[in-house]
C-alpha cells in the first residue's frame, strides 16, 4: 500500500530546529509512528523558552506564560507529563506607566482598543477620551483586505489610544511598531468583527461579548511551576521515549532533494530523509531553500525580526517597599528605556516559594528598529532598568544579583500583507517534489500555543503525504 497512514512507521522525518515548534512537530510525528531525527544547531533545546536561575531562585529567562484559552500549549504540557505543574498567575493585575504615573491597565479592551470611551478614563487625557467618543461622527469603518492596527485605530479613535495602550500591549508580544503591524495577523478576531461593523467600538464590543462567554473556561494565561522553560526538555523526553533521535549542537548546512526524499547535510554527516520539517527562524529556512525553492526563500528572507533583552534582578525583600500587582507596561511615546517590567515574585507563586527572602523582577528593553540600544553592555542595561524602576515604583535598592538575556532577532514582525506572504511560502514548499513543511513563530503567531499548533500542523501535513516509492527512497541504493 502507498497510503500515508499505512506507510508512516517506515518513514524517516528530519526536523530542523529544536524550539517549541520543532519539538511539537517531532512529538506529533513520533506519536504517529514516524522515525524522527531532530537537529538543533545550538547546545540547548527550547528556543525562546529558557529556564534558568538567579541567586539560586528558579526563573524563566525567556517566555514566561502561555495563553490558556488556546488548547495546544496546556495540552502539550499535559501530554509531556507536566499537567500537575500548570499554574495560573497568583497575581494578574497590571498597570501602565505613562504620563509620569502608574495607572491601572483598564478592563474592557481588545489589545488596547476600548469598547467605550469611559474604559480609558484616567489613562488618557480628557481630550483623548473625548476623541474616542466622537467615532460616531466618522464615515463607516473600512478595513479592506488588511490594515495596520495602529493606523486604523488612530483614524477611528485617535492616536492617544494607540500611543498609550495599543502600542505597549502589542510591544509586549512583538516588540514592534503598532503603526506597521497587521491587524488581520495580530488581532484576527477584531479584524473580522471590524469587517462586520461600521464602527470600531461596535466591533470591540462584539469581541468582548464572545470573550465574556468564555470566562468560565478558566484562566486566560498559564505558567508552569519551575518555569515555562521546563516544557521543551519534557517534550524532548517524550520524543526520545517514543524512539525519536534528538541531537543538539548539530547545525544543518545544506538541504537537497534526492529522488522522492531529501539529503540533509550537517557538519558531521549527511542524513537521508523521506520528509523534512523546517522549524527554524525565517532567515535560516531561507538559506536552506535558496536552491530548491527560490521564491519561498525570497519571501522567508524578507521577514523582519526585532531584538530585545530581558534584565532579571533579585533584591532582598527587606530592601524593597511593597510593589503593586504583577508589573507594568511602558508606552514608547514616553521615551523610557524599558518597555515593561514583571514582578515575578508577585506574579508566580513558584518563584515566591523558591525565593528565600529575595524578590525577583525583570524588565524588557528593545523594540523593532531600536536594536542599537542593545549594543550597550550588560551593566548599562541593568543601570537603565534600575533608573526606570526607581522613577516608576521608587526602587532605590541595589540588586544582589542580575542577569541579562539577549534575544537577538528573537521576534518576527507581522506587517500588513504578512498572511499573504505566509500563504505564498506554504504554496511554494508544498509544490516541492519531496515532502517539506515550514513552521514556527514567523507564520501564524508568536505565542507558545500558536507555535505548537504550527508544528503540529506541519507534522500532520507530512503524515498525510504519500511515502516515496521504494525505488526512489533516499539512501536505499535501489
BAZA-969598 format. One record per residue (C-alpha): residue number from 1; x, y negated, z. Coordinates in steps of 0.2 Angstrom, whole numbers, plus 5000, padded with zeros to 4 digits. Example, Ala and Ser with C-alpha at 12.3 -4.5 7.8 and 13.67 -1.06 7.14 Angstrom:
BEGIN
[1, [5062, 5022, 5039]]
[2, [5068, 5005, 5036]]
***
This chain:
BEGIN
[1, [5000, 5000, 5000]]
[2, [5005, 4982, 4997]]
[3, [4994, 4973, 5009]]
[4, [5001, 4961, 5022]]
[5, [4994, 4970, 5037]]
[6, [4999, 4987, 5032]]
[7, [5017, 4982, 5027]]
[8, [5020, 4970, 5041]]
[9, [5030, 4981, 5053]]
[10, [5044, 4984, 5040]]
[11, [5045, 4965, 5036]]
[12, [5060, 4955, 5042]]
[13, [5057, 4937, 5045]]
[14, [5071, 4924, 5049]]
[15, [5065, 4910, 5060]]
[16, [5077, 4895, 5058]]
[17, [5076, 4884, 5074]]
[18, [5073, 4888, 5092]]
[19, [5062, 4874, 5098]]
[20, [5045, 4877, 5104]]
[21, [5038, 4878, 5086]]
[22, [5050, 4891, 5081]]
[23, [5048, 4901, 5097]]
[24, [5029, 4901, 5094]]
[25, [5031, 4907, 5077]]
[26, [5043, 4921, 5082]]
[27, [5031, 4926, 5096]]
[28, [5016, 4927, 5084]]
[29, [5027, 4937, 5072]]
[30, [5034, 4950, 5084]]
[31, [5016, 4952, 5091]]
[32, [5010, 4957, 5074]]
[33, [5024, 4970, 5072]]
[34, [5037, 4960, 5061]]
[35, [5055, 4962, 5064]]
[36, [5061, 4944, 5068]]
[37, [5078, 4936, 5069]]
[38, [5078, 4918, 5076]]
[39, [5093, 4907, 5073]]
[40, [5096, 4892, 5084]]
[41, [5111, 4880, 5079]]
[42, [5114, 4874, 5097]]
[43, [5118, 4883, 5113]]
[44, [5101, 4881, 5120]]
[45, [5083, 4885, 5116]]
[46, [5068, 4873, 5118]]
[47, [5072, 4858, 5108]]
[48, [5064, 4843, 5117]]
[49, [5058, 4855, 5131]]
[50, [5073, 4855, 5143]]
[51, [5073, 4860, 5161]]
[52, [5087, 4853, 5172]]
[53, [5091, 4846, 5190]]
[54, [5096, 4830, 5198]]
[55, [5104, 4830, 5215]]
[56, [5098, 4848, 5217]]
[57, [5080, 4844, 5213]]
[58, [5072, 4853, 5198]]
[59, [5066, 4841, 5184]]
[60, [5061, 4840, 5166]]
[61, [5074, 4831, 5156]]
[62, [5063, 4831, 5141]]
[63, [5044, 4833, 5138]]
[64, [5036, 4835, 5155]]
[65, [5017, 4839, 5151]]
[66, [5006, 4845, 5138]]
[67, [4988, 4842, 5133]]
[68, [4977, 4855, 5141]]
[69, [4962, 4852, 5131]]
[70, [4970, 4860, 5116]]
[71, [4972, 4879, 5119]]
[72, [4988, 4883, 5111]]
[73, [5000, 4876, 5125]]
[74, [4992, 4884, 5140]]
[75, [4988, 4899, 5130]]
[76, [5006, 4902, 5126]]
[77, [5012, 4899, 5144]]
[78, [4999, 4912, 5150]]
[79, [5005, 4925, 5136]]
[80, [5023, 4922, 5142]]
[81, [5018, 4926, 5160]]
[82, [5018, 4908, 5167]]
[83, [4999, 4907, 5170]]
[84, [5001, 4906, 5189]]
[85, [5013, 4891, 5187]]
[86, [5002, 4880, 5177]]
[87, [4998, 4864, 5187]]
[88, [4989, 4848, 5183]]
[89, [4997, 4832, 5189]]
[90, [4995, 4829, 5208]]
[91, [4993, 4810, 5204]]
[92, [4987, 4804, 5187]]
[93, [4985, 4785, 5190]]
[94, [4995, 4774, 5178]]
[95, [4997, 4756, 5176]]
[96, [5003, 4744, 5163]]
[97, [5017, 4732, 5167]]
[98, [5013, 4716, 5157]]
[99, [5012, 4698, 5160]]
[100, [5023, 4699, 5175]]
[101, [5012, 4711, 5185]]
[102, [5007, 4729, 5186]]
[103, [4989, 4731, 5180]]
[104, [4979, 4746, 5181]]
[105, [4978, 4756, 5165]]
[106, [4959, 4754, 5160]]
[107, [4947, 4768, 5158]]
[108, [4936, 4769, 5144]]
[109, [4948, 4768, 5129]]
[110, [4954, 4779, 5115]]
[111, [4973, 4777, 5114]]
[112, [4971, 4760, 5120]]
[113, [4956, 4755, 5109]]
[114, [4942, 4750, 5120]]
[115, [4924, 4753, 5118]]
[116, [4919, 4737, 5126]]
[117, [4927, 4720, 5130]]
[118, [4924, 4722, 5148]]
[119, [4935, 4738, 5149]]
[120, [4951, 4727, 5146]]
[121, [4947, 4713, 5158]]
[122, [4961, 4709, 5169]]
[123, [4974, 4717, 5157]]
[124, [4971, 4705, 5143]]
[125, [4970, 4686, 5144]]
[126, [4952, 4679, 5144]]
[127, [4955, 4674, 5126]]
[128, [4960, 4692, 5121]]
[129, [4944, 4699, 5130]]
[130, [4933, 4686, 5121]]
[131, [4941, 4691, 5104]]
[132, [4935, 4709, 5107]]
[133, [4918, 4704, 5110]]
[134, [4917, 4695, 5093]]
[135, [4919, 4710, 5082]]
[136, [4901, 4710, 5078]]
[137, [4904, 4694, 5068]]
[138, [4915, 4703, 5056]]
[139, [4911, 4712, 5040]]
[140, [4909, 4731, 5041]]
[141, [4925, 4740, 5045]]
[142, [4933, 4750, 5031]]
[143, [4947, 4762, 5034]]
[144, [4949, 4769, 5017]]
[145, [4960, 4785, 5015]]
[146, [4972, 4779, 5028]]
[147, [4977, 4764, 5038]]
[148, [4990, 4759, 5051]]
[149, [4981, 4759, 5068]]
[150, [4989, 4743, 5074]]
[151, [4984, 4733, 5058]]
[152, [4966, 4740, 5059]]
[153, [4963, 4737, 5077]]
[154, [4971, 4720, 5077]]
[155, [4960, 4715, 5062]]
[156, [4944, 4721, 5071]]
[157, [4948, 4717, 5090]]
[158, [4963, 4705, 5090]]
[159, [4982, 4708, 5091]]
[160, [4982, 4707, 5110]]
[161, [4973, 4724, 5111]]
[162, [4987, 4731, 5101]]
[163, [5002, 4722, 5109]]
[164, [4997, 4725, 5127]]
[165, [4989, 4743, 5126]]
[166, [4989, 4752, 5110]]
[167, [5007, 4749, 5107]]
[168, [5014, 4755, 5124]]
[169, [5002, 4770, 5123]]
[170, [5007, 4775, 5106]]
[171, [5025, 4771, 5110]]
[172, [5025, 4785, 5124]]
[173, [5020, 4798, 5110]]
[174, [5030, 4792, 5095]]
[175, [5042, 4779, 5101]]
[176, [5036, 4770, 5086]]
[177, [5028, 4754, 5079]]
[178, [5009, 4754, 5080]]
[179, [5008, 4742, 5065]]
[180, [5015, 4756, 5054]]
[181, [5008, 4772, 5062]]
[182, [4995, 4781, 5053]]
[183, [4978, 4781, 5061]]
[184, [4972, 4796, 5052]]
[185, [4988, 4806, 5058]]
[186, [4990, 4799, 5075]]
[187, [4972, 4797, 5081]]
[188, [4962, 4808, 5069]]
[189, [4946, 4808, 5080]]
[190, [4945, 4789, 5080]]
[191, [4949, 4788, 5061]]
[192, [4935, 4800, 5057]]
[193, [4922, 4791, 5068]]
[194, [4928, 4774, 5061]]
[195, [4923, 4780, 5044]]
[196, [4905, 4783, 5050]]
[197, [4903, 4766, 5059]]
[198, [4903, 4748, 5053]]
[199, [4910, 4743, 5070]]
[200, [4926, 4750, 5078]]
[201, [4918, 4748, 5095]]
[202, [4904, 4759, 5090]]
[203, [4917, 4772, 5083]]
[204, [4926, 4772, 5100]]
[205, [4910, 4775, 5110]]
[206, [4907, 4790, 5099]]
[207, [4924, 4797, 5103]]
[208, [4921, 4793, 5121]]
[209, [4904, 4802, 5121]]
[210, [4912, 4818, 5114]]
[211, [4926, 4816, 5127]]
[212, [4914, 4815, 5141]]
[213, [4906, 4831, 5136]]
[214, [4922, 4840, 5138]]
[215, [4926, 4833, 5156]]
[216, [4920, 4849, 5164]]
[217, [4934, 4858, 5153]]
[218, [4947, 4855, 5167]]
[219, [4962, 4843, 5167]]
[220, [4967, 4833, 5152]]
[221, [4986, 4837, 5155]]
[222, [4995, 4851, 5162]]
[223, [5013, 4855, 5168]]
[224, [5022, 4870, 5174]]
[225, [5030, 4872, 5192]]
[226, [5049, 4871, 5188]]
[227, [5046, 4861, 5173]]
[228, [5038, 4862, 5155]]
[229, [5056, 4865, 5151]]
[230, [5055, 4883, 5158]]
[231, [5042, 4888, 5144]]
[232, [5055, 4891, 5130]]
[233, [5065, 4904, 5139]]
[234, [5049, 4913, 5145]]
[235, [5043, 4914, 5127]]
[236, [5060, 4919, 5121]]
[237, [5060, 4933, 5134]]
[238, [5043, 4939, 5127]]
[239, [5050, 4939, 5110]]
[240, [5065, 4949, 5115]]
[241, [5054, 4961, 5124]]
[242, [5044, 4964, 5108]]
[243, [5060, 4968, 5099]]
[244, [5065, 4951, 5092]]
[245, [5083, 4946, 5090]]
[246, [5087, 4928, 5096]]
[247, [5104, 4920, 5093]]
[248, [5110, 4903, 5099]]
[249, [5125, 4894, 5093]]
[250, [5121, 4900, 5076]]
[251, [5119, 4887, 5063]]
[252, [5111, 4891, 5046]]
[253, [5122, 4884, 5032]]
[254, [5113, 4890, 5017]]
[255, [5097, 4897, 5010]]
[256, [5095, 4906, 4993]]
[257, [5081, 4916, 4985]]
[258, [5086, 4934, 4982]]
[259, [5073, 4945, 4972]]
[260, [5057, 4944, 4982]]
[261, [5066, 4938, 4998]]
[262, [5080, 4927, 5005]]
[263, [5098, 4927, 5009]]
[264, [5101, 4916, 5025]]
[265, [5119, 4911, 5027]]
[266, [5126, 4907, 5044]]
[267, [5143, 4903, 5050]]
[268, [5146, 4921, 5053]]
[269, [5136, 4932, 5041]]
[270, [5123, 4932, 5028]]
[271, [5106, 4940, 5033]]
[272, [5093, 4947, 5021]]
[273, [5075, 4942, 5025]]
[274, [5059, 4946, 5017]]
[275, [5052, 4929, 5023]]
[276, [5059, 4913, 5032]]
[277, [5051, 4900, 5044]]
[278, [5060, 4884, 5044]]
[279, [5056, 4876, 5062]]
[280, [5070, 4863, 5061]]
[281, [5069, 4844, 5060]]
[282, [5064, 4837, 5043]]
[283, [5081, 4832, 5038]]
[284, [5088, 4849, 5042]]
[285, [5074, 4858, 5032]]
[286, [5078, 4846, 5018]]
[287, [5096, 4851, 5017]]
[288, [5092, 4869, 5016]]
[289, [5079, 4867, 5002]]
[290, [5088, 4855, 4991]]
[291, [5092, 4868, 4978]]
[292, [5077, 4879, 4979]]
[293, [5063, 4865, 4981]]
[294, [5070, 4848, 4977]]
[295, [5053, 4840, 4978]]
[296, [5049, 4847, 4995]]
[297, [5067, 4842, 5001]]
[298, [5064, 4824, 4995]]
[299, [5048, 4822, 5005]]
[300, [5056, 4830, 5020]]
[301, [5071, 4819, 5019]]
[302, [5060, 4804, 5018]]
[303, [5053, 4807, 5036]]
[304, [5060, 4794, 5048]]
[305, [5064, 4798, 5066]]
[306, [5065, 4787, 5082]]
[307, [5078, 4790, 5095]]
[308, [5076, 4787, 5114]]
[309, [5084, 4790, 5130]]
[310, [5077, 4796, 5147]]
[311, [5085, 4790, 5163]]
[312, [5082, 4801, 5178]]
[313, [5085, 4793, 5195]]
[314, [5085, 4801, 5213]]
[315, [5083, 4789, 5228]]
[316, [5082, 4793, 5246]]
[317, [5064, 4791, 5251]]
[318, [5069, 4781, 5266]]
[319, [5076, 4768, 5255]]
[320, [5060, 4765, 5245]]
[321, [5044, 4757, 5248]]
[322, [5028, 4766, 5243]]
[323, [5027, 4767, 5224]]
[324, [5009, 4767, 5217]]
[325, [5002, 4780, 5206]]
[326, [5011, 4791, 5193]]
[327, [5020, 4777, 5184]]
[328, [5018, 4763, 5172]]
[329, [5019, 4758, 5153]]
[330, [5028, 4743, 5146]]
[331, [5022, 4734, 5131]]
[332, [5036, 4730, 5119]]
[333, [5029, 4712, 5117]]
[334, [5035, 4708, 5135]]
[335, [5053, 4710, 5130]]
[336, [5058, 4723, 5143]]
[337, [5072, 4736, 5141]]
[338, [5062, 4751, 5147]]
[339, [5046, 4756, 5139]]
[340, [5039, 4767, 5153]]
[341, [5043, 4774, 5170]]
[342, [5036, 4790, 5178]]
[343, [5036, 4793, 5196]]
[344, [5040, 4811, 5195]]
[345, [5039, 4815, 5214]]
[346, [5021, 4807, 5214]]
[347, [5015, 4815, 5198]]
[348, [5021, 4833, 5201]]
[349, [5019, 4842, 5217]]
[350, [5033, 4855, 5212]]
[351, [5045, 4840, 5211]]
[352, [5040, 4833, 5228]]
[353, [5041, 4850, 5236]]
[354, [5059, 4853, 5230]]
[355, [5065, 4835, 5233]]
[356, [5072, 4837, 5251]]
[357, [5069, 4819, 5256]]
[358, [5073, 4812, 5239]]
[359, [5061, 4803, 5227]]
[360, [5064, 4806, 5208]]
[361, [5058, 4795, 5194]]
[362, [5063, 4792, 5176]]
[363, [5062, 4779, 5163]]
[364, [5062, 4779, 5145]]
[365, [5071, 4767, 5133]]
[366, [5072, 4766, 5114]]
[367, [5060, 4764, 5100]]
[368, [5060, 4766, 5081]]
[369, [5071, 4753, 5074]]
[370, [5079, 4749, 5090]]
[371, [5092, 4763, 5090]]
[372, [5106, 4752, 5093]]
[373, [5100, 4749, 5111]]
[374, [5105, 4767, 5114]]
[375, [5123, 4763, 5109]]
[376, [5126, 4757, 5127]]
[377, [5135, 4769, 5139]]
[378, [5125, 4779, 5152]]
[379, [5130, 4766, 5166]]
[380, [5122, 4752, 5156]]
[381, [5106, 4761, 5153]]
[382, [5105, 4765, 5171]]
[383, [5108, 4747, 5176]]
[384, [5095, 4741, 5163]]
[385, [5082, 4753, 5171]]
[386, [5086, 4748, 5189]]
[387, [5084, 4730, 5184]]
[388, [5067, 4733, 5176]]
[389, [5062, 4744, 5191]]
[390, [5066, 4730, 5203]]
[391, [5056, 4717, 5193]]
[392, [5041, 4729, 5191]]
[393, [5040, 4738, 5208]]
[394, [5053, 4730, 5219]]
[395, [5066, 4744, 5219]]
[396, [5082, 4737, 5226]]
[397, [5090, 4753, 5232]]
[398, [5104, 4762, 5223]]
[399, [5101, 4779, 5217]]
[400, [5110, 4794, 5225]]
[401, [5111, 4802, 5208]]
[402, [5107, 4798, 5189]]
[403, [5106, 4807, 5173]]
[404, [5104, 4801, 5155]]
[405, [5097, 4812, 5142]]
[406, [5098, 4806, 5124]]
[407, [5086, 4812, 5111]]
[408, [5094, 4806, 5095]]
[409, [5082, 4807, 5081]]
[410, [5070, 4815, 5093]]
[411, [5053, 4809, 5087]]
[412, [5047, 4809, 5069]]
[413, [5037, 4794, 5063]]
[414, [5019, 4796, 5056]]
[415, [5017, 4781, 5044]]
[416, [5002, 4778, 5033]]
[417, [5002, 4792, 5020]]
[418, [5010, 4804, 5032]]
[419, [4997, 4818, 5029]]
[420, [4998, 4816, 5010]]
[421, [5017, 4819, 5012]]
[422, [5014, 4834, 5023]]
[423, [5001, 4842, 5010]]
[424, [5014, 4839, 4996]]
[425, [5028, 4848, 5006]]
[426, [5017, 4863, 5010]]
[427, [5011, 4865, 4992]]
[428, [5029, 4865, 4986]]
[429, [5035, 4878, 4998]]
[430, [5020, 4889, 4996]]
[431, [5024, 4889, 4977]]
[432, [5041, 4896, 4980]]
[433, [5044, 4914, 4973]]
[434, [5048, 4921, 4991]]
[435, [5038, 4918, 5007]]
[436, [5044, 4902, 5016]]
[437, [5035, 4891, 5028]]
[438, [5039, 4875, 5037]]
[439, [5033, 4869, 5054]]
[440, [5037, 4858, 5069]]
[441, [5034, 4841, 5075]]
[442, [5036, 4832, 5058]]
[443, [5020, 4838, 5052]]
[444, [5003, 4839, 5062]]
[445, [5008, 4832, 5079]]
[446, [5022, 4829, 5090]]
[447, [5014, 4836, 5106]]
[448, [5018, 4853, 5113]]
[449, [5001, 4861, 5108]]
[450, [5002, 4854, 5091]]
[451, [5020, 4861, 5088]]
[452, [5015, 4878, 5095]]
[453, [4999, 4878, 5084]]
[454, [5010, 4874, 5068]]
[455, [5022, 4888, 5072]]
[456, [5008, 4900, 5074]]
[457, [5000, 4894, 5058]]
[458, [5017, 4896, 5049]]
[459, [5018, 4914, 5056]]
[460, [5000, 4918, 5051]]
[461, [5003, 4912, 5033]]
[462, [5019, 4923, 5032]]
[463, [5009, 4938, 5038]]
[464, [4996, 4935, 5025]]
[465, [5008, 4935, 5011]]
[466, [5012, 4952, 5002]]
[467, [5029, 4960, 5007]]
[468, [5041, 4961, 4992]]
[469, [5040, 4977, 4982]]
[470, [5054, 4989, 4987]]
[471, [5063, 4986, 4970]]
[472, [5066, 4968, 4974]]
[473, [5068, 4969, 4993]]
[474, [5083, 4959, 4998]]
[475, [5098, 4969, 5003]]
[476, [5092, 4986, 4999]]
[477, [5103, 4988, 4983]]
[478, [5088, 4996, 4974]]
***
